Amino acid sequence: MSKLTHLDEQGRAHMVDVGAKPDTERTAVARGEIHMKQETFELIRDGQIKKGDVLTVAQIAGISASKRTSELIPLCHPLFLSKVDVDLVLDESLPGVVITATAKVTGKTGVEMEALTAVSVAALTVYDMAKAAEKTMRIQNIRLLEKHGGQSGDVVNE
């Protein structure tokens, strides 16, 4: 296991100094799901949730959250994101919603946390918008699918 980069020599948490690193193009893709009852799935699919268009609101929430990741995760660097896509797809086989987020930046540090934050907040938004119909929805399997760029190179998990 490599050295934990967010701990100093005394074991205290600190923000990593990335000042000497070169700017490179970096991309990360994350995914997660929210599982629900068939009845709730149908309400979302048919646009019958009283709060409004669940998928559009969740998409906007995910994009907005990705831009605020450094405010939510204490040791993350603020990034000037060049692109964030959040895609929500109804999947009857779950039943539920599959959420995929892609974040891009040209910078000194990666965008994995921004992609993961986008998926997490989009899923929480789906839950919030549909909780009047069902309180047993399950947010699960949020994970990094892939990342590209930077010193550690490419990682493809799926």
C-alpha positions as a Python dict, from the first residue, in 0.01 Angstrom:
ca = {
    (1, 'M'): (0, 0, 0),
    (2, 'S'): (136, 343, -90),
    (3, 'K'): (178, 627, 156),
    (4, 'L'): (-142, 809, 248),
    (5, 'T'): (-106, 1146, 80),
    (6, 'H'): (-350, 1336, 300),
    (7, 'L'): (-149, 1273, 619),
    (8, 'D'): (168, 1463, 707),
    (9, 'E'): (472, 1318, 885),
    (10, 'Q'): (297, 1360, 1222),
    (11, 'G'): (-18, 1183, 1102),
    (12, 'R'): (-225, 1500, 1077),
    (13, 'A'): (-464, 1559, 790),
    (14, 'H'): (-351, 1815, 535),
    (15, 'M'): (-431, 1928, 183),
    (16, 'V'): (-173, 1793, -63),
    (17, 'D'): (48, 2053, -232),
    (18, 'V'): (-5, 2001, -605),
    (19, 'G'): (169, 2324, -708),
    (20, 'A'): (466, 2154, -874),
    (21, 'K'): (254, 1909, -1075),
    (22, 'P'): (197, 1979, -1444),
    (23, 'D'): (-147, 2060, -1577),
    (24, 'T'): (-289, 1760, -1764),
    (25, 'E'): (-628, 1670, -1903),
    (26, 'R'): (-814, 1453, -1652),
    (27, 'T'): (-1144, 1269, -1677),
    (28, 'A'): (-1340, 1056, -1432),
    (29, 'V'): (-1659, 854, -1472),
    (30, 'A'): (-1869, 737, -1177),
    (31, 'R'): (-2193, 542, -1152),
    (32, 'G'): (-2457, 450, -896),
    (33, 'E'): (-2815, 330, -874),
    (34, 'I'): (-3128, 404, -679),
    (35, 'H'): (-3357, 103, -648),
    (36, 'M'): (-3728, 140, -582),
    (37, 'K'): (-4063, -34, -600),
    (38, 'Q'): (-4219, -81, -941),
    (39, 'E'): (-4499, 160, -848),
    (40, 'T'): (-4251, 440, -772),
    (41, 'F'): (-4058, 365, -1091),
    (42, 'E'): (-4382, 403, -1289),
    (43, 'L'): (-4466, 734, -1120),
    (44, 'I'): (-4126, 873, -1215),
    (45, 'R'): (-4143, 729, -1568),
    (46, 'D'): (-4493, 871, -1622),
    (47, 'G'): (-4410, 1216, -1480),
    (48, 'Q'): (-4654, 1176, -1192),
    (49, 'I'): (-4427, 1277, -901),
    (50, 'K'): (-4584, 1587, -745),
    (51, 'K'): (-4251, 1770, -699),
    (52, 'G'): (-4191, 1771, -1075),
    (53, 'D'): (-3954, 1623, -1331),
    (54, 'V'): (-3740, 1396, -1113),
    (55, 'L'): (-3470, 1313, -1366),
    (56, 'T'): (-3412, 1670, -1484),
    (57, 'V'): (-3398, 1812, -1132),
    (58, 'A'): (-3159, 1533, -1023),
    (59, 'Q'): (-2939, 1596, -1327),
    (60, 'I'): (-2908, 1966, -1243),
    (61, 'A'): (-2845, 1884, -876),
    (62, 'G'): (-2563, 1646, -968),
    (63, 'I'): (-2396, 1900, -1195),
    (64, 'S'): (-2428, 2173, -931),
    (65, 'A'): (-2290, 1947, -659),
    (66, 'S'): (-1987, 1847, -864),
    (67, 'K'): (-1890, 2214, -886),
    (68, 'R'): (-1903, 2240, -505),
    (69, 'T'): (-1712, 1923, -418),
    (70, 'S'): (-1427, 2107, -245),
    (71, 'E'): (-1683, 2270, -13),
    (72, 'L'): (-1822, 1929, 85),
    (73, 'I'): (-1507, 1712, 102),
    (74, 'P'): (-1260, 1890, 333),
    (75, 'L'): (-927, 1802, 166),
    (76, 'C'): (-1035, 1833, -199),
    (77, 'H'): (-887, 2109, -411),
    (78, 'P'): (-1129, 2351, -577),
    (79, 'L'): (-1126, 2280, -950),
    (80, 'F'): (-1222, 2479, -1256),
    (81, 'L'): (-1422, 2203, -1425),
    (82, 'S'): (-1434, 2214, -1803),
    (83, 'K'): (-1723, 1966, -1832),
    (84, 'V'): (-1968, 1773, -1619),
    (85, 'D'): (-2229, 1540, -1763),
    (86, 'V'): (-2485, 1364, -1544),
    (87, 'D'): (-2698, 1103, -1716),
    (88, 'L'): (-2999, 942, -1544),
    (89, 'V'): (-3156, 639, -1710),
    (90, 'L'): (-3467, 457, -1597),
    (91, 'D'): (-3391, 85, -1570),
    (92, 'E'): (-3699, -135, -1534),
    (93, 'S'): (-3484, -438, -1449),
    (94, 'L'): (-3386, -280, -1113),
    (95, 'P'): (-3648, -118, -1103),
    (96, 'G'): (-3484, 220, -1055),
    (97, 'V'): (-3251, 478, -1197),
    (98, 'V'): (-2891, 433, -1309),
    (99, 'I'): (-2688, 751, -1270),
    (100, 'T'): (-2361, 809, -1457),
    (101, 'A'): (-2147, 1121, -1418),
    (102, 'T'): (-1846, 1229, -1621),
    (103, 'A'): (-1623, 1514, -1503),
    (104, 'K'): (-1335, 1675, -1694),
    (105, 'V'): (-1067, 1926, -1605),
    (106, 'T'): (-726, 2038, -1724),
    (107, 'G'): (-537, 2077, -1401),
    (108, 'K'): (-300, 1942, -1138),
    (109, 'T'): (-534, 1702, -963),
    (110, 'G'): (-801, 1452, -1062),
    (111, 'V'): (-1178, 1477, -1080),
    (112, 'E'): (-1282, 1143, -927),
    (113, 'M'): (-1442, 1310, -626),
    (114, 'E'): (-1637, 1549, -849),
    (115, 'A'): (-1783, 1261, -1051),
    (116, 'L'): (-1865, 1062, -735),
    (117, 'T'): (-2024, 1368, -573),
    (118, 'A'): (-2238, 1429, -882),
    (119, 'V'): (-2372, 1072, -871),
    (120, 'S'): (-2431, 1084, -495),
    (121, 'V'): (-2624, 1411, -496),
    (122, 'A'): (-2825, 1315, -806),
    (123, 'A'): (-2928, 994, -626),
    (124, 'L'): (-3018, 1185, -311),
    (125, 'T'): (-3228, 1421, -522),
    (126, 'V'): (-3420, 1132, -680),
    (127, 'Y'): (-3486, 1005, -328),
    (128, 'D'): (-3597, 1347, -204),
    (129, 'M'): (-3832, 1404, -495),
    (130, 'A'): (-3994, 1059, -473),
    (131, 'K'): (-3990, 998, -95),
    (132, 'A'): (-4358, 1091, -63),
    (133, 'A'): (-4433, 788, -281),
    (134, 'E'): (-4177, 556, -120),
    (135, 'K'): (-3941, 574, 174),
    (136, 'T'): (-3776, 236, 112),
    (137, 'M'): (-3572, 336, -196),
    (138, 'R'): (-3208, 224, -176),
    (139, 'I'): (-2912, 424, -304),
    (140, 'Q'): (-2636, 177, -378),
    (141, 'N'): (-2326, 76, -566),
    (142, 'I'): (-2179, 425, -608),
    (143, 'R'): (-1834, 371, -754),
    (144, 'L'): (-1561, 502, -980),
    (145, 'L'): (-1582, 337, -1321),
    (146, 'E'): (-1273, 495, -1471),
    (147, 'K'): (-1030, 780, -1452),
    (148, 'H'): (-781, 908, -1707),
    (149, 'G'): (-483, 1141, -1681),
    (150, 'G'): (-244, 1241, -1409),
    (151, 'Q'): (63, 1077, -1257),
    (152, 'S'): (-115, 757, -1155),
    (153, 'G'): (-232, 700, -1513),
    (154, 'D'): (-552, 540, -1628),
    (155, 'V'): (-775, 326, -1408),
    (156, 'V'): (-1065, 125, -1547),
    (157, 'N'): (-1272, -60, -1288),
    (158, 'E'): (-1554, -176, -1519),
}
